[in-house]
């Protein structure tokens, strides 16, 4: 599963983990929102696309 906090904002964070540790992940990383939760195969794409997208945003700035 993946949690996307502050999506499309400069302070965007993407956290990935197991659904059975959702509460712990949120607590450890002090997620405050707004945030979206992605569960299943689509969550696997989070790690593959986050860093390349961030690099494109920085290059465009």
C-alpha distance matrix in Angstrom:
0.0 3.8 6.9 10.0 13.1 16.5 15.6 18.7 20.5 21.9 19.9 16.5 13.8 10.3 8.4 5.7 5.6 5.8 5.9 9.5 9.7 8.4 12.1 13.0 10.7 12.1 15.5 15.7 14.9 16.9 14.7 17.4 16.3 16.6 12.8 10.5 7.2 5.5 4.5 6.2 8.3 8.3 5.1 7.5 10.0 9.0 10.7 13.4 14.5 14.2 17.2 19.5 19.1 19.9 22.9 24.1 24.1 26.0 28.5 29.2 29.9
3.8 0.0 3.8 6.4 9.7 13.0 12.0 15.2 16.8 18.1 16.2 12.7 10.1 6.7 5.6 4.3 6.5 8.4 8.7 12.2 11.3 9.3 12.5 13.3 10.2 10.9 14.5 14.5 12.9 14.8 12.3 14.9 13.6 13.8 10.1 8.2 5.9 5.1 6.6 8.9 10.1 8.7 5.2 7.8 9.1 6.7 8.8 11.8 12.2 11.2 14.3 16.7 16.0 16.6 19.7 21.0 20.6 22.5 25.1 25.8 26.4
6.9 3.8 0.0 3.8 6.3 9.8 9.6 13.2 14.3 15.8 13.6 10.3 8.0 5.6 5.1 6.3 8.6 10.6 10.3 13.4 11.9 9.0 11.4 12.4 9.2 8.7 12.4 12.9 10.8 12.0 9.0 11.2 9.8 10.2 6.5 5.7 4.6 6.3 8.9 11.9 13.5 11.5 8.5 11.3 11.9 8.9 11.1 14.2 13.7 11.9 14.9 17.6 16.2 16.2 19.7 20.9 19.8 21.7 24.6 25.0 25.1
10.0 6.4 3.8 0.0 3.8 6.6 5.9 9.4 10.6 12.4 10.6 7.1 5.8 4.6 6.6 8.8 11.8 14.2 14.0 17.1 15.5 12.6 14.6 15.5 12.2 11.1 14.6 14.9 12.0 12.8 9.5 11.0 8.7 8.5 5.4 5.3 6.6 8.0 11.4 14.2 15.1 12.4 9.9 12.6 11.9 8.6 11.0 13.6 12.2 9.9 13.1 15.5 13.5 13.3 17.0 17.9 16.5 18.5 21.5 21.6 21.6
13.1 9.7 6.3 3.8 0.0 3.8 5.5 9.0 8.9 10.7 8.2 5.6 5.2 6.3 8.2 11.3 14.1 16.5 16.2 18.8 16.7 13.6 14.6 15.5 12.4 10.4 13.3 13.9 10.6 10.5 7.1 7.8 5.6 5.8 4.1 6.5 8.8 11.3 14.6 17.7 18.8 16.1 13.7 16.2 15.5 12.1 14.0 16.7 15.0 12.2 14.8 17.3 15.1 14.1 17.8 18.8 16.7 18.4 21.7 21.6 21.0
16.5 13.0 9.8 6.6 3.8 0.0 3.8 6.5 5.6 8.0 6.4 4.7 6.7 8.9 11.6 14.8 17.7 20.3 19.9 22.6 20.5 17.3 18.1 19.1 16.0 13.7 16.3 16.9 13.4 12.8 9.7 9.1 6.4 5.5 6.0 8.6 11.7 14.0 17.6 20.5 21.4 18.3 16.4 18.8 17.5 14.1 16.1 18.3 15.9 13.0 15.3 17.4 14.6 13.3 17.0 17.5 14.9 16.6 20.0 19.4 18.4
15.6 12.0 9.6 5.9 5.5 3.8 0.0 3.8 5.5 8.4 8.1 5.1 7.3 8.4 11.7 14.3 17.6 20.1 19.8 22.9 21.3 18.2 19.7 20.7 17.4 15.7 18.8 19.2 15.7 15.8 12.5 12.5 9.4 8.0 7.3 8.2 11.2 12.5 16.2 18.7 19.1 15.7 14.3 16.6 14.7 11.8 14.1 15.7 13.0 10.6 13.3 14.8 11.7 11.3 15.1 15.0 12.8 15.2 18.2 17.4 17.2
18.7 15.2 13.2 9.4 9.0 6.5 3.8 0.0 3.8 6.8 8.3 6.3 9.5 11.0 14.6 17.1 20.6 23.3 23.3 26.5 24.9 21.9 23.4 24.3 20.9 19.3 22.2 22.3 18.7 18.8 15.8 15.6 12.7 11.1 11.0 11.8 14.7 15.5 19.2 21.4 21.2 17.7 16.7 18.5 16.0 13.4 15.4 16.3 12.9 10.7 12.9 13.6 10.0 9.7 13.1 12.4 9.7 12.4 15.2 13.9 13.8
20.5 16.8 14.3 10.6 8.9 5.6 5.5 3.8 0.0 3.8 5.4 5.3 9.0 11.7 15.1 18.2 21.6 24.5 24.6 27.5 25.4 22.5 23.5 24.0 20.7 18.9 21.3 21.2 17.5 17.2 14.7 14.1 11.7 10.6 11.5 13.3 16.4 17.9 21.5 24.0 24.1 20.7 19.2 21.0 18.8 15.7 17.3 18.6 15.4 12.6 14.1 15.3 12.1 10.4 13.7 13.6 10.3 12.0 15.3 14.2 13.0
21.9 18.1 15.8 12.4 10.7 8.0 8.4 6.8 3.8 0.0 3.8 5.5 9.0 12.1 15.4 18.7 22.2 25.4 25.9 28.6 26.2 23.6 24.5 24.5 21.1 19.6 21.6 21.0 17.2 17.3 15.4 15.3 13.7 13.3 14.0 16.0 18.7 20.1 23.6 25.8 25.7 22.5 20.7 22.0 19.8 16.5 17.3 18.6 15.7 12.4 12.9 14.4 11.7 9.0 11.8 12.4 9.1 9.6 13.2 12.8 11.0
19.9 16.2 13.6 10.6 8.2 6.4 8.1 8.3 5.4 3.8 0.0 3.8 6.4 10.1 12.9 16.4 19.7 22.9 23.4 25.8 23.1 20.6 21.2 21.0 17.8 16.1 17.9 17.3 13.5 13.5 11.9 12.0 11.0 11.3 11.8 14.4 16.9 18.6 22.0 24.5 24.8 21.9 19.6 21.0 19.5 15.9 16.5 18.5 16.2 12.6 13.3 15.7 13.4 10.7 13.8 15.1 12.2 12.5 16.2 16.3 14.6
16.5 12.7 10.3 7.1 5.6 4.7 5.1 6.3 5.3 5.5 3.8 0.0 3.8 6.8 10.1 13.4 16.8 19.9 20.4 23.1 20.8 18.2 19.3 19.4 16.0 14.6 17.0 16.6 12.9 13.4 11.0 11.7 10.0 9.9 9.4 11.3 13.6 15.0 18.4 20.8 21.0 18.1 15.8 17.4 15.8 12.3 13.3 15.4 13.0 9.6 11.2 13.6 11.2 9.3 12.9 14.1 11.7 12.9 16.4 16.5 15.6
13.8 10.1 8.0 5.8 5.2 6.7 7.3 9.5 9.0 9.0 6.4 3.8 0.0 3.8 6.5 10.0 13.3 16.6 17.4 19.9 17.4 15.1 16.5 16.2 12.6 11.8 14.3 13.4 9.9 11.2 9.1 11.0 10.1 10.7 9.2 10.7 12.0 13.4 16.3 18.7 19.1 16.6 13.8 15.2 14.3 10.5 11.1 13.9 12.4 8.9 10.6 13.7 12.2 10.5 14.0 15.7 14.1 15.0 18.4 19.1 18.5
10.3 6.7 5.6 4.6 6.3 8.9 8.4 11.0 11.7 12.1 10.1 6.8 3.8 0.0 3.8 6.6 10.2 13.5 14.5 17.3 15.2 13.1 15.2 15.0 11.3 11.3 14.3 13.5 10.5 12.5 10.3 12.7 11.6 12.0 9.4 9.7 9.9 10.5 13.1 15.2 15.5 13.2 10.2 11.5 11.0 7.2 8.0 11.2 10.3 7.4 9.9 13.0 11.9 11.2 14.6 16.3 15.4 16.7 19.7 20.6 20.6
8.4 5.6 5.1 6.6 8.2 11.6 11.7 14.6 15.1 15.4 12.9 10.1 6.5 3.8 0.0 3.8 6.8 10.2 11.6 14.0 11.6 10.1 12.3 11.7 7.9 8.8 11.8 10.7 8.5 11.1 9.5 12.7 12.4 13.4 10.4 10.6 9.6 10.3 12.1 14.2 15.0 13.6 9.9 11.2 11.9 8.5 8.7 12.4 12.7 10.3 12.4 15.7 15.2 14.5 17.6 19.6 19.0 20.0 23.1 24.1 24.1
5.7 4.3 6.3 8.8 11.3 14.8 14.3 17.1 18.2 18.7 16.4 13.4 10.0 6.6 3.8 0.0 3.7 7.2 9.2 11.8 10.1 9.3 12.3 11.8 8.4 10.4 13.4 12.3 11.1 13.9 12.4 15.7 15.3 16.1 12.7 11.8 9.8 9.4 10.0 11.4 12.2 11.6 7.7 8.5 10.3 7.7 7.8 11.5 12.6 11.3 13.5 16.5 16.5 16.5 19.3 21.3 21.1 22.4 25.1 26.3 26.7
5.6 6.5 8.6 11.8 14.1 17.7 17.6 20.6 21.6 22.2 19.7 16.8 13.3 10.2 6.8 3.7 0.0 3.8 6.6 8.6 7.0 7.4 10.6 9.8 7.4 10.2 12.8 11.9 11.8 14.7 13.7 17.1 17.2 18.3 14.8 13.8 11.0 10.6 10.0 11.2 12.6 13.0 9.3 10.0 12.7 10.9 10.8 14.2 15.9 14.9 16.9 19.9 20.2 20.2 22.9 24.9 24.9 26.1 28.7 30.0 30.4
5.8 8.4 10.6 14.2 16.5 20.3 20.1 23.3 24.5 25.4 22.9 19.9 16.6 13.5 10.2 7.2 3.8 0.0 3.8 5.4 5.4 6.6 10.1 9.9 8.8 11.5 13.9 13.7 14.3 16.7 15.7 18.9 18.9 19.9 16.4 15.0 11.6 11.0 9.2 10.1 12.2 13.4 10.3 11.2 14.5 13.4 13.8 16.8 18.7 18.1 20.4 23.1 23.3 23.6 26.3 28.2 28.2 29.6 32.2 33.3 33.8
5.9 8.7 10.3 14.0 16.2 19.9 19.8 23.3 24.6 25.9 23.4 20.4 17.4 14.5 11.6 9.2 6.6 3.8 0.0 3.8 5.3 5.1 8.6 9.9 9.3 11.0 13.6 14.4 15.1 16.7 15.2 17.9 17.7 18.6 15.2 13.4 9.9 9.8 7.7 9.5 12.5 13.5 10.8 12.8 15.8 14.7 15.9 18.9 20.2 19.6 22.4 24.9 24.6 25.1 28.1 29.6 29.3 31.0 33.7 34.5 34.9
9.5 12.2 13.4 17.1 18.8 22.6 22.9 26.5 27.5 28.6 25.8 23.1 19.9 17.3 14.0 11.8 8.6 5.4 3.8 0.0 3.8 5.7 7.9 8.8 9.6 11.7 13.3 14.2 15.7 17.3 16.5 19.3 19.7 21.0 17.8 16.6 13.2 13.5 11.4 12.8 15.8 17.2 14.5 16.1 19.3 18.1 18.9 22.0 23.6 22.8 25.3 28.1 27.9 28.1 31.1 32.8 32.5 33.9 36.7 37.6 37.9
9.7 11.3 11.9 15.5 16.7 20.5 21.3 24.9 25.4 26.2 23.1 20.8 17.4 15.2 11.6 10.1 7.0 5.4 5.3 3.8 0.0 3.8 5.6 5.2 6.0 8.6 9.9 10.4 12.1 13.9 13.6 16.7 17.7 19.2 16.3 15.8 12.9 13.8 12.6 14.5 17.2 17.9 14.7 16.2 19.1 17.3 17.7 21.2 22.6 21.2 23.4 26.5 26.4 26.1 29.1 31.1 30.5 31.7 34.7 35.7 35.7
8.4 9.3 9.0 12.6 13.6 17.3 18.2 21.9 22.5 23.6 20.6 18.2 15.1 13.1 10.1 9.3 7.4 6.6 5.1 5.7 3.8 0.0 3.8 5.5 5.2 6.2 8.6 10.0 10.8 11.9 10.8 13.6 14.2 15.6 12.7 12.2 9.6 11.2 10.8 13.5 16.4 16.5 13.3 15.6 17.9 15.8 16.9 20.4 21.2 19.7 22.2 25.2 24.6 24.3 27.5 29.3 28.4 29.8 32.9 33.6 33.4
12.1 12.5 11.4 14.6 14.6 18.1 19.7 23.4 23.5 24.5 21.2 19.3 16.5 15.2 12.3 12.3 10.6 10.1 8.6 7.9 5.6 3.8 0.0 3.8 5.5 5.2 6.2 8.6 10.1 10.3 10.1 12.4 13.9 15.8 13.6 14.0 12.0 14.4 14.3 17.2 20.1 20.1 16.9 19.2 21.4 19.0 20.0 23.6 24.2 22.3 24.6 27.8 27.0 26.3 29.7 31.5 30.3 31.4 34.7 35.4 34.9
13.0 13.3 12.4 15.5 15.5 19.1 20.7 24.3 24.0 24.5 21.0 19.4 16.2 15.0 11.7 11.8 9.8 9.9 9.9 8.8 5.2 5.5 3.8 0.0 3.8 5.5 5.1 5.9 8.5 9.6 10.5 13.5 15.4 17.6 15.4 16.1 14.2 16.2 16.1 18.6 21.2 21.2 17.7 19.4 21.7 19.2 19.4 23.2 24.1 22.0 23.8 27.3 26.9 25.9 28.9 31.2 30.1 30.9 34.2 35.2 34.6
10.7 10.2 9.2 12.2 12.4 16.0 17.4 20.9 20.7 21.1 17.8 16.0 12.6 11.3 7.9 8.4 7.4 8.8 9.3 9.6 6.0 5.2 5.5 3.8 0.0 3.8 5.5 5.2 6.1 8.2 8.4 11.9 13.4 15.4 12.9 13.6 11.9 13.8 14.2 16.7 18.9 18.5 14.9 16.5 18.5 15.7 15.9 19.7 20.4 18.2 20.0 23.5 23.1 22.1 25.2 27.4 26.4 27.1 30.4 31.5 31.0
12.1 10.9 8.7 11.1 10.4 13.7 15.7 19.3 18.9 19.6 16.1 14.6 11.8 11.3 8.8 10.4 10.2 11.5 11.0 11.7 8.6 6.2 5.2 5.5 3.8 0.0 3.8 5.7 5.5 5.7 5.2 8.3 10.1 12.3 10.4 11.8 10.9 13.7 14.8 17.9 20.3 19.4 16.0 18.2 19.7 16.6 17.4 21.1 21.2 18.7 20.8 24.1 23.1 22.0 25.3 27.3 25.8 26.7 30.1 30.8 30.1
15.5 14.5 12.4 14.6 13.3 16.3 18.8 22.2 21.3 21.6 17.9 17.0 14.3 14.3 11.8 13.4 12.8 13.9 13.6 13.3 9.9 8.6 6.2 5.1 5.5 3.8 0.0 3.8 5.5 5.0 6.8 9.4 12.2 14.8 13.5 15.4 14.7 17.4 18.3 21.4 23.8 23.0 19.6 21.6 23.1 20.0 20.4 24.2 24.4 21.7 23.4 26.9 26.1 24.6 27.7 29.9 28.3 28.9 32.4 33.2 32.2
15.7 14.5 12.9 14.9 13.9 16.9 19.2 22.3 21.2 21.0 17.3 16.6 13.4 13.5 10.7 12.3 11.9 13.7 14.4 14.2 10.4 10.0 8.6 5.9 5.2 5.7 3.8 0.0 3.8 5.7 8.1 11.4 14.1 16.6 15.1 16.9 16.1 18.3 19.2 21.8 23.8 23.1 19.4 20.8 22.4 19.2 18.9 22.7 23.2 20.3 21.5 25.2 24.8 23.1 26.0 28.5 27.2 27.3 30.8 32.0 31.0
14.9 12.9 10.8 12.0 10.6 13.4 15.7 18.7 17.5 17.2 13.5 12.9 9.9 10.5 8.5 11.1 11.8 14.3 15.1 15.7 12.1 10.8 10.1 8.5 6.1 5.5 5.5 3.8 0.0 3.8 5.6 9.0 11.3 13.8 12.5 14.6 14.4 16.8 18.3 21.1 22.7 21.6 17.9 19.4 20.4 16.9 16.8 20.5 20.5 17.4 18.6 22.3 21.6 19.7 22.7 25.1 23.6 23.8 27.3 28.4 27.3
16.9 14.8 12.0 12.8 10.5 12.8 15.8 18.8 17.2 17.3 13.5 13.4 11.2 12.5 11.1 13.9 14.7 16.7 16.7 17.3 13.9 11.9 10.3 9.6 8.2 5.7 5.0 5.7 3.8 0.0 3.8 6.2 9.3 12.0 11.7 14.4 14.9 17.9 19.7 22.8 24.8 23.4 20.0 22.0 22.7 19.2 19.7 23.3 22.8 19.6 21.1 24.6 23.4 21.4 24.6 26.7 24.7 25.0 28.7 29.4 28.0
14.7 12.3 9.0 9.5 7.1 9.7 12.5 15.8 14.7 15.4 11.9 11.0 9.1 10.3 9.5 12.4 13.7 15.7 15.2 16.5 13.6 10.8 10.1 10.5 8.4 5.2 6.8 8.1 5.6 3.8 0.0 3.8 5.9 8.5 7.9 10.7 11.6 14.7 17.0 20.3 22.3 20.5 17.4 19.8 20.3 16.8 17.9 21.3 20.5 17.5 19.5 22.7 21.1 19.5 23.0 24.7 22.7 23.5 27.1 27.4 26.3
17.4 14.9 11.2 11.0 7.8 9.1 12.5 15.6 14.1 15.3 12.0 11.7 11.0 12.7 12.7 15.7 17.1 18.9 17.9 19.3 16.7 13.6 12.4 13.5 11.9 8.3 9.4 11.4 9.0 6.2 3.8 0.0 3.8 6.6 7.6 11.1 12.8 16.4 18.9 22.5 24.5 22.5 19.7 22.4 22.6 19.1 20.6 23.8 22.5 19.5 21.6 24.6 22.5 20.9 24.5 25.8 23.3 24.2 27.9 27.8 26.3
16.3 13.6 9.8 8.7 5.6 6.4 9.4 12.7 11.7 13.7 11.0 10.0 10.1 11.6 12.4 15.3 17.2 18.9 17.7 19.7 17.7 14.2 13.9 15.4 13.4 10.1 12.2 14.1 11.3 9.3 5.9 3.8 0.0 2.8 4.5 8.2 10.7 14.2 17.2 20.7 22.6 20.2 17.9 20.9 20.6 17.3 19.4 22.2 20.5 17.8 20.3 22.8 20.4 19.2 22.9 23.7 21.2 22.7 26.2 25.7 24.5
16.6 13.8 10.2 8.5 5.8 5.5 8.0 11.1 10.6 13.3 11.3 9.9 10.7 12.0 13.4 16.1 18.3 19.9 18.6 21.0 19.2 15.6 15.8 17.6 15.4 12.3 14.8 16.6 13.8 12.0 8.5 6.6 2.8 0.0 3.8 7.1 10.4 13.6 16.9 20.4 22.1 19.4 17.5 20.7 20.0 17.0 19.4 21.9 19.9 17.4 20.1 22.3 19.5 18.7 22.5 22.8 20.3 22.1 25.5 24.6 23.7
12.8 10.1 6.5 5.4 4.1 6.0 7.3 11.0 11.5 14.0 11.8 9.4 9.2 9.4 10.4 12.7 14.8 16.4 15.2 17.8 16.3 12.7 13.6 15.4 12.9 10.4 13.5 15.1 12.5 11.7 7.9 7.6 4.5 3.8 0.0 3.8 6.7 10.0 13.2 16.7 18.5 15.9 13.9 17.1 16.7 13.8 16.3 19.0 17.3 15.1 18.1 20.4 18.0 17.5 21.3 21.9 19.9 21.9 25.1 24.6 24.1
10.5 8.2 5.7 5.3 6.5 8.6 8.2 11.8 13.3 16.0 14.4 11.3 10.7 9.7 10.6 11.8 13.8 15.0 13.4 16.6 15.8 12.2 14.0 16.1 13.6 11.8 15.4 16.9 14.6 14.4 10.7 11.1 8.2 7.1 3.8 0.0 3.8 6.6 10.0 13.4 15.2 12.6 11.1 14.6 14.3 12.0 15.1 17.4 16.0 14.5 18.0 19.9 17.6 17.9 21.7 21.9 20.4 22.8 25.7 25.2 25.3
7.2 5.9 4.6 6.6 8.8 11.7 11.2 14.7 16.4 18.7 16.9 13.6 12.0 9.9 9.6 9.8 11.0 11.6 9.9 13.2 12.9 9.6 12.0 14.2 11.9 10.9 14.7 16.1 14.4 14.9 11.6 12.8 10.7 10.4 6.7 3.8 0.0 3.8 6.5 10.2 12.5 10.6 8.7 12.3 13.0 11.1 14.0 16.6 15.9 14.9 18.4 20.5 18.7 19.4 22.9 23.5 22.5 24.8 27.6 27.4 27.8
5.5 5.1 6.3 8.0 11.3 14.0 12.5 15.5 17.9 20.1 18.6 15.0 13.4 10.5 10.3 9.4 10.6 11.0 9.8 13.5 13.8 11.2 14.4 16.2 13.8 13.7 17.4 18.3 16.8 17.9 14.7 16.4 14.2 13.6 10.0 6.6 3.8 0.0 3.8 6.8 8.8 6.9 5.4 9.2 10.0 9.0 12.2 14.2 14.0 13.9 17.5 19.1 17.7 19.0 22.3 22.7 22.2 24.8 27.2 27.2 28.0
4.5 6.6 8.9 11.4 14.6 17.6 16.2 19.2 21.5 23.6 22.0 18.4 16.3 13.1 12.1 10.0 10.0 9.2 7.7 11.4 12.6 10.8 14.3 16.1 14.2 14.8 18.3 19.2 18.3 19.7 17.0 18.9 17.2 16.9 13.2 10.0 6.5 3.8 0.0 3.8 6.9 6.8 5.7 8.9 10.9 10.8 13.5 15.4 16.0 16.3 19.7 21.3 20.4 21.9 24.9 25.5 25.4 27.9 30.1 30.3 31.3
6.2 8.9 11.9 14.2 17.7 20.5 18.7 21.4 24.0 25.8 24.5 20.8 18.7 15.2 14.2 11.4 11.2 10.1 9.5 12.8 14.5 13.5 17.2 18.6 16.7 17.9 21.4 21.8 21.1 22.8 20.3 22.5 20.7 20.4 16.7 13.4 10.2 6.8 3.8 0.0 3.8 5.5 5.7 7.6 10.0 11.1 13.4 14.7 15.9 17.0 20.2 21.4 21.0 22.9 25.6 26.1 26.5 29.0 30.9 31.3 32.7
8.3 10.1 13.5 15.1 18.8 21.4 19.1 21.2 24.1 25.7 24.8 21.0 19.1 15.5 15.0 12.2 12.6 12.2 12.5 15.8 17.2 16.4 20.1 21.2 18.9 20.3 23.8 23.8 22.7 24.8 22.3 24.5 22.6 22.1 18.5 15.2 12.5 8.8 6.9 3.8 0.0 3.8 5.4 5.5 7.6 9.9 11.9 12.3 13.8 15.6 18.6 19.3 19.3 21.5 23.8 24.2 25.1 27.6 29.2 29.7 31.4
8.3 8.7 11.5 12.4 16.1 18.3 15.7 17.7 20.7 22.5 21.9 18.1 16.6 13.2 13.6 11.6 13.0 13.4 13.5 17.2 17.9 16.5 20.1 21.2 18.5 19.4 23.0 23.1 21.6 23.4 20.5 22.5 20.2 19.4 15.9 12.6 10.6 6.9 6.8 5.5 3.8 0.0 3.8 5.4 5.6 7.5 10.4 10.7 11.2 12.9 16.2 16.8 16.2 18.6 21.1 21.2 21.9 24.6 26.1 26.4 28.1
5.1 5.2 8.5 9.9 13.7 16.4 14.3 16.7 19.2 20.7 19.6 15.8 13.8 10.2 9.9 7.7 9.3 10.3 10.8 14.5 14.7 13.3 16.9 17.7 14.9 16.0 19.6 19.4 17.9 20.0 17.4 19.7 17.9 17.5 13.9 11.1 8.7 5.4 5.7 5.7 5.4 3.8 0.0 3.8 5.3 5.5 8.1 9.7 10.5 11.3 14.5 16.0 15.6 17.2 20.0 20.7 21.1 23.4 25.4 25.9 27.3
7.5 7.8 11.3 12.6 16.2 18.8 16.6 18.5 21.0 22.0 21.0 17.4 15.2 11.5 11.2 8.5 10.0 11.2 12.8 16.1 16.2 15.6 19.2 19.4 16.5 18.2 21.6 20.8 19.4 22.0 19.8 22.4 20.9 20.7 17.1 14.6 12.3 9.2 8.9 7.6 5.5 5.4 3.8 0.0 3.8 5.5 6.5 7.3 9.4 10.9 13.5 14.7 15.2 17.0 19.2 20.1 21.2 23.2 24.9 25.9 27.5
10.0 9.1 11.9 11.9 15.5 17.5 14.7 16.0 18.8 19.8 19.5 15.8 14.3 11.0 11.9 10.3 12.7 14.5 15.8 19.3 19.1 17.9 21.4 21.7 18.5 19.7 23.1 22.4 20.4 22.7 20.3 22.6 20.6 20.0 16.7 14.3 13.0 10.0 10.9 10.0 7.6 5.6 5.3 3.8 0.0 3.8 5.6 5.1 6.2 8.4 11.2 11.7 11.9 14.2 16.3 16.8 18.0 20.3 21.7 22.5 24.3
9.0 6.7 8.9 8.6 12.1 14.1 11.8 13.4 15.7 16.5 15.9 12.3 10.5 7.2 8.5 7.7 10.9 13.4 14.7 18.1 17.3 15.8 19.0 19.2 15.7 16.6 20.0 19.2 16.9 19.2 16.8 19.1 17.3 17.0 13.8 12.0 11.1 9.0 10.8 11.1 9.9 7.5 5.5 5.5 3.8 0.0 3.8 5.5 5.6 5.9 9.1 10.6 10.4 11.9 14.5 15.5 16.0 18.1 20.1 20.9 22.3
10.7 8.8 11.1 11.0 14.0 16.1 14.1 15.4 17.3 17.3 16.5 13.3 11.1 8.0 8.7 7.8 10.8 13.8 15.9 18.9 17.7 16.9 20.0 19.4 15.9 17.4 20.4 18.9 16.8 19.7 17.9 20.6 19.4 19.4 16.3 15.1 14.0 12.2 13.5 13.4 11.9 10.4 8.1 6.5 5.6 3.8 0.0 3.8 5.6 5.7 7.4 9.5 10.5 11.5 13.5 15.2 16.2 17.7 19.5 21.0 22.3
13.4 11.8 14.2 13.6 16.7 18.3 15.7 16.3 18.6 18.6 18.5 15.4 13.9 11.2 12.4 11.5 14.2 16.8 18.9 22.0 21.2 20.4 23.6 23.2 19.7 21.1 24.2 22.7 20.5 23.3 21.3 23.8 22.2 21.9 19.0 17.4 16.6 14.2 15.4 14.7 12.3 10.7 9.7 7.3 5.1 5.5 3.8 0.0 3.8 6.2 7.3 7.8 9.4 11.4 12.6 13.8 15.6 17.3 18.4 19.9 21.8
14.5 12.2 13.7 12.2 15.0 15.9 13.0 12.9 15.4 15.7 16.2 13.0 12.4 10.3 12.7 12.6 15.9 18.7 20.2 23.6 22.6 21.2 24.2 24.1 20.4 21.2 24.4 23.2 20.5 22.8 20.5 22.5 20.5 19.9 17.3 16.0 15.9 14.0 16.0 15.9 13.8 11.2 10.5 9.4 6.2 5.6 5.6 3.8 0.0 3.8 5.8 5.6 6.0 8.5 10.2 10.7 12.3 14.4 15.6 16.6 18.6
14.2 11.2 11.9 9.9 12.2 13.0 10.6 10.7 12.6 12.4 12.6 9.6 8.9 7.4 10.3 11.3 14.9 18.1 19.6 22.8 21.2 19.7 22.3 22.0 18.2 18.7 21.7 20.3 17.4 19.6 17.5 19.5 17.8 17.4 15.1 14.5 14.9 13.9 16.3 17.0 15.6 12.9 11.3 10.9 8.4 5.9 5.7 6.2 3.8 0.0 3.8 5.7 5.3 6.2 8.7 10.1 10.7 12.4 14.4 15.6 16.8
17.2 14.3 14.9 13.1 14.8 15.3 13.3 12.9 14.1 12.9 13.3 11.2 10.6 9.9 12.4 13.5 16.9 20.4 22.4 25.3 23.4 22.2 24.6 23.8 20.0 20.8 23.4 21.5 18.6 21.1 19.5 21.6 20.3 20.1 18.1 18.0 18.4 17.5 19.7 20.2 18.6 16.2 14.5 13.5 11.2 9.1 7.4 7.3 5.8 3.8 0.0 3.8 5.4 5.0 6.2 8.7 9.9 10.6 12.3 14.3 15.5
19.5 16.7 17.6 15.5 17.3 17.4 14.8 13.6 15.3 14.4 15.7 13.6 13.7 13.0 15.7 16.5 19.9 23.1 24.9 28.1 26.5 25.2 27.8 27.3 23.5 24.1 26.9 25.2 22.3 24.6 22.7 24.6 22.8 22.3 20.4 19.9 20.5 19.1 21.3 21.4 19.3 16.8 16.0 14.7 11.7 10.6 9.5 7.8 5.6 5.7 3.8 0.0 3.8 5.4 5.1 6.3 8.8 10.0 10.6 12.5 14.5
19.1 16.0 16.2 13.5 15.1 14.6 11.7 10.0 12.1 11.7 13.4 11.2 12.2 11.9 15.2 16.5 20.2 23.3 24.6 27.9 26.4 24.6 27.0 26.9 23.1 23.1 26.1 24.8 21.6 23.4 21.1 22.5 20.4 19.5 18.0 17.6 18.7 17.7 20.4 21.0 19.3 16.2 15.6 15.2 11.9 10.4 10.5 9.4 6.0 5.3 5.4 3.8 0.0 3.8 5.4 5.1 6.3 8.7 9.9 10.7 12.6
19.9 16.6 16.2 13.3 14.1 13.3 11.3 9.7 10.4 9.0 10.7 9.3 10.5 11.2 14.5 16.5 20.2 23.6 25.1 28.1 26.1 24.3 26.3 25.9 22.1 22.0 24.6 23.1 19.7 21.4 19.5 20.9 19.2 18.7 17.5 17.9 19.4 19.0 21.9 22.9 21.5 18.6 17.2 17.0 14.2 11.9 11.5 11.4 8.5 6.2 5.0 5.4 3.8 0.0 3.8 5.4 5.1 6.2 8.6 10.0 10.8
22.9 19.7 19.7 17.0 17.8 17.0 15.1 13.1 13.7 11.8 13.8 12.9 14.0 14.6 17.6 19.3 22.9 26.3 28.1 31.1 29.1 27.5 29.7 28.9 25.2 25.3 27.7 26.0 22.7 24.6 23.0 24.5 22.9 22.5 21.3 21.7 22.9 22.3 24.9 25.6 23.8 21.1 20.0 19.2 16.3 14.5 13.5 12.6 10.2 8.7 6.2 5.1 5.4 3.8 0.0 3.8 5.4 5.1 6.1 8.6 10.0
24.1 21.0 20.9 17.9 18.8 17.5 15.0 12.4 13.6 12.4 15.1 14.1 15.7 16.3 19.6 21.3 24.9 28.2 29.6 32.8 31.1 29.3 31.5 31.2 27.4 27.3 29.9 28.5 25.1 26.7 24.7 25.8 23.7 22.8 21.9 21.9 23.5 22.7 25.5 26.1 24.2 21.2 20.7 20.1 16.8 15.5 15.2 13.8 10.7 10.1 8.7 6.3 5.1 5.4 3.8 0.0 3.8 5.4 5.1 6.2 8.7
24.1 20.6 19.8 16.5 16.7 14.9 12.8 9.7 10.3 9.1 12.2 11.7 14.1 15.4 19.0 21.1 24.9 28.2 29.3 32.5 30.5 28.4 30.3 30.1 26.4 25.8 28.3 27.2 23.6 24.7 22.7 23.3 21.2 20.3 19.9 20.4 22.5 22.2 25.4 26.5 25.1 21.9 21.1 21.2 18.0 16.0 16.2 15.6 12.3 10.7 9.9 8.8 6.3 5.1 5.4 3.8 0.0 3.8 5.5 5.2 6.4
26.0 22.5 21.7 18.5 18.4 16.6 15.2 12.4 12.0 9.6 12.5 12.9 15.0 16.7 20.0 22.4 26.1 29.6 31.0 33.9 31.7 29.8 31.4 30.9 27.1 26.7 28.9 27.3 23.8 25.0 23.5 24.2 22.7 22.1 21.9 22.8 24.8 24.8 27.9 29.0 27.6 24.6 23.4 23.2 20.3 18.1 17.7 17.3 14.4 12.4 10.6 10.0 8.7 6.2 5.1 5.4 3.8 0.0 3.8 5.4 5.2
28.5 25.1 24.6 21.5 21.7 20.0 18.2 15.2 15.3 13.2 16.2 16.4 18.4 19.7 23.1 25.1 28.7 32.2 33.7 36.7 34.7 32.9 34.7 34.2 30.4 30.1 32.4 30.8 27.3 28.7 27.1 27.9 26.2 25.5 25.1 25.7 27.6 27.2 30.1 30.9 29.2 26.1 25.4 24.9 21.7 20.1 19.5 18.4 15.6 14.4 12.3 10.6 9.9 8.6 6.1 5.1 5.5 3.8 0.0 3.8 5.5
29.2 25.8 25.0 21.6 21.6 19.4 17.4 13.9 14.2 12.8 16.3 16.5 19.1 20.6 24.1 26.3 30.0 33.3 34.5 37.6 35.7 33.6 35.4 35.2 31.5 30.8 33.2 32.0 28.4 29.4 27.4 27.8 25.7 24.6 24.6 25.2 27.4 27.2 30.3 31.3 29.7 26.4 25.9 25.9 22.5 20.9 21.0 19.9 16.6 15.6 14.3 12.5 10.7 10.0 8.6 6.2 5.2 5.4 3.8 0.0 3.8
29.9 26.4 25.1 21.6 21.0 18.4 17.2 13.8 13.0 11.0 14.6 15.6 18.5 20.6 24.1 26.7 30.4 33.8 34.9 37.9 35.7 33.4 34.9 34.6 31.0 30.1 32.2 31.0 27.3 28.0 26.3 26.3 24.5 23.7 24.1 25.3 27.8 28.0 31.3 32.7 31.4 28.1 27.3 27.5 24.3 22.3 22.3 21.8 18.6 16.8 15.5 14.5 12.6 10.8 10.0 8.7 6.4 5.2 5.5 3.8 0.0
